[in-house]
Amino acid sequence: MESLKSEFPIFANAEKEGRTFIYFDSASSTQKPQSVIDAITEYYGGYYANVGRGLYWPATQASNEYAKARDKVRNFVGAKSAKEVIFTSGTTDAINKVANAVLLPTLEADDQVLVSEMEHHSNFVPWQQACIQKGADLKVIPLTTAHTIDLAALKATLNSKVKFVAITAVSNTLGTKNDIKIIVRLAHAVGALVLVDASQLTLSERIDVQKLDCDFLTFSAHKLFGPTGIGILYGKQALLERAIPFSYGGGMVALVNQDETTFADLPAKHEAGTPNIAGAIGLGAAIDFVESIGVAQIAKHNAALRTYTVHLLNQIEGVNLLAEDAGDASILSFTMEGIHPHDIATFLAEKGIAVRAGHHCTQPLLKSMGLPATVRLSFSVYNDQREIEQLKTALEEIKSFFG
Ligand SMILES: Cc1ncc(COP(=O)(O)O)c(C=O)c1O
């Protein structure tokens, strides 16, 4: 894993400029390897054209690369068909699309939608607003003391009025992991559909949508070494076929006349307008990068760094680690007695150490834990033990600085 850092040009560039740059914010967005940057540059500089229409060589090459990227995603998540892979602008966009095009048209007053207490705002607010619009009930499933979804509470809440369950696989604040397979089975037993927010799962375990049996699953490329502005929505083919189009316009139609329009087959039906071609190609290259290392290997590396961090930070009196035992996670949140998380992040930033402080877009979770904010560390393939030792030294300095 040591050698992987050299594949990410930002670190060598920082060093050339004499800057320290230790990046512990990969849960927010990962850095980009040269291969992803090159794939995007090659498209713009080597065969740039729009997809799906032109018959000349850059157009056919761009269309082929765009299709190849979709197939890489299909393989990455274990979908049956590339028709089940819809490109979106990211997780947030995908969730809004499912809430508006799948849930909203059939949601009625007194129906119920379930989310959990640990959801990112992106997997909370769209469902909350859909419920408000239709007078339906949003139920928030609490967590166990181990900070995972309380399956007993979930079971007790599920009933035939529940239309939809939207849950994250991994908490972006604590790193804890939910048992998606069981949750899907329980939800299906009452006839509810399930969307899995896999934003933090992609580098934690091999995703297999067929084994999970989830109805929808989404993630953003930028947390997976890929570019911003692109993500995917996996949906079971029958559900995507049944859904009204996510938006209307060019590229998603079969036949248009003055009175009516028939729509294209999947996946085009849900991808109106010129897509993010460079983004899709960049995502394809990011998947190649991940596959060349292996998700299991990446997860093992990240989990080992987290374990080492737990070990070192526990040596500092006043540091309170949250969900310390979340075994194979790559995320670790903590607080320090008497020092505000923002002061810690500011102090670390001055030393070139990048961490996150705040609510991490999970205000309901932090409220339930009685915390205004945490400091969040998240690890990736370019981090190593030496960096964690530097972090420890910096935290000790902060402690003595604040007395
Ligand atoms: C669990 C989770 N869900 C959703 C999102 C939103 O992702 P995006 O901003 O890429 O749409 C994030 C991003 O931090 C996340 O961690």
The ligand as an ORCA input file, in Angstrom:
! r2SCAN-3c Opt
* xyz 0 1
  C     -23.637      8.372      3.551
  C     -23.694      9.504      2.561
  N     -24.828      9.693      1.852
  C     -24.932     10.664      0.947
  C     -23.908     11.540      0.711
  C     -24.069     12.608     -0.319
  O     -23.219     12.384     -1.410
  P     -23.088     13.461     -2.581
  O     -22.844     14.780     -1.909
  O     -21.929     12.977     -3.377
  O     -24.371     13.443     -3.332
  C     -22.719     11.401      1.435
  C     -21.608     12.362      1.261
  O     -20.915     12.714      2.184
  C     -22.614     10.356      2.371
  O     -21.483     10.160      3.084
*
